[in-house]
Amino acid sequence: MAVITIGTTGALFGLTAETGMLVQTVTAKVVREKNEVRNEAGEFVAIAFYNPLQTFSISGVLTGTITNAAPGLALTVANTNTVNGVTTGGIYVDDIEIAKTNTEFKKITANATQYPLIA
């Protein structure tokens, strides 16, 4: 879709097409495990963040069969996020939800996790 943006420059609009669906929303979240160390008085004296992961939630209207939409399978995501510490690694499906109603198109939501050290 052609977009005319007025105002702040640099603002981005739109998504990249995903296979098998008309993508409506993509959410990416980068997380790390956290280990906090307390002294004898219970005060925090050290903290470590480790094992970065990126989680995705992708929702859209189904346009065909998505063959790799099952928990445990690798997922190719066009709308990846390449900042905030997780830029590589395999993306694997955590769960899939299919929504059907009598007044809307069939929809799919895929939740997946990207593991930087697993191809």
MOHURA-V861019 format. One record per residue. N is the residue number from 1. RES is the residue in one small letter. OMEGA is omega as a letter, one per 20 degrees, with the letter a starting at -180 (* if undefined). Layout:
n: (N N)
res: (RES RES)
omega: (OMEGA OMEGA)
This chain:
n: (1 2 3 4 5 6 7 8 9 10 11 12 13 14 15 16 17 18 19 20 21 22 23 24 25 26 27 28 29 30 31 32 33 34 35 36 37 38 39 40 41 42 43 44 45 46 47 48 49 50 51 52 53 54 55 56 57 58 59 60 61 62 63 64 65 66 67 68 69 70 71 72 73 74 75 76 77 78 79 80 81 82 83 84 85 86 87 88 89 90 91 92 93 94 95 96 97 98 99 100 101 102 103 104 105 106 107 108 109 110 111 112 113 114 115 116 117 118 119)
res: (m a v i t i g t t g a l f g l t a e t g m l v q t v t a k v v r e k n e v r n e a g e f v a i a f y n p l q t f s i s g v l t g t i t n a a p g l a l t v a n t n t v n g v t t g g i y v d d i e i a k t n t e f k k i t a n a t q y p l i a)
omega: (r a r a r r a r r r a a r a r r r a r a r a a r r r r a r r r r a r a r r r a r r a r r r r r r a a r r r r a r a a r r r r a r r a a r r a r a r a r a r a r r a r r r r a a r a r a a r r a r r r r r r a a r r a r r r r a r r r a a r a *)
